[in-house]
Amino acid sequence: MKKLLVLLPLILLLSCGGGEGPSMRSIDYPIVVSADDGHFYHILGQEWRSADTGSTVIFGRIDVGPVHSTYRMFVRFPLTILAGSTINSATLVFEASSGVGSFATDIKLIDADNCGDINSFAADQSDMDFTGDEVSWTPDTWTGHEEYSSDDIATLLQAYIDRAGYLQGQYIGLLLTEGDAEDNEMRIAYAWDDATAAAPILRVIYTPIIGSLSVAVKKN
């Protein structure tokens, strides 16, 4: 008697309508711990610094008297979507503290299969590599305690889950730069340390992959 390993196709019945194929699904990924959101900031004439704690996270530029500061926001999220799935849409969702000025930020995909938290990078981001995939977003003016969503960043998520080294549960890392902001053009959102429910969210709509499983079949 032998055991023969054979491949049997298994359709993942993820659709709601009679097995005609997988339907789109929606999932929200929250910030998990304090160091999963934060910002890097540079005060003119000083070294870059990073902040993983505090009630807010910032991107843009702030000018207070002689002090000119540049801010870049960092976020990371653990994804559970199967490799090979199709990302239909994805947005970053923020609860606003405040935000003024019209400027475009660049949302950049960090080049890492499993992105570390903000403290794993040098404050000047000299060791932070990017894939080259990015989305330019010009946010509306923000009013405190209102919810705002970024432009679609599906291309960034698709590029991430298509990586050869991608596995479920690994962290995607994103950086929102100051872009073309001038002084006192910034967006300030509530962070995990202010209230976990108010922290940034990654909202994804995707179509699951139709997969196959390998099973052991006993043959005489």
Secondary structure as GFF3:
##gff-version 3
##sequence-region A 1 220
A	DSSP	beta_strand	2	8	.	.	.	ID=ss1
A	DSSP	beta_strand	25	30	.	.	.	ID=ss2
A	DSSP	three_ten_helix	34	36	.	.	.	ID=ss3
A	DSSP	beta_strand	37	43	.	.	.	ID=ss4
A	DSSP	beta_strand	48	51	.	.	.	ID=ss5
A	DSSP	beta_strand	56	64	.	.	.	ID=ss6
A	DSSP	beta_strand	67	78	.	.	.	ID=ss7
A	DSSP	beta_strand	86	100	.	.	.	ID=ss8
A	DSSP	beta_strand	105	110	.	.	.	ID=ss9
A	DSSP	three_ten_helix	118	120	.	.	.	ID=ss10
A	DSSP	beta_strand	130	137	.	.	.	ID=ss11
A	DSSP	beta_strand	147	149	.	.	.	ID=ss12
A	DSSP	alpha_helix	154	161	.	.	.	ID=ss13
A	DSSP	beta_strand	171	176	.	.	.	ID=ss14
A	DSSP	beta_strand	185	190	.	.	.	ID=ss15
A	DSSP	three_ten_helix	196	198	.	.	.	ID=ss16
A	DSSP	beta_strand	201	207	.	.	.	ID=ss17
A	DSSP	beta_strand	213	219	.	.	.	ID=ss18
###
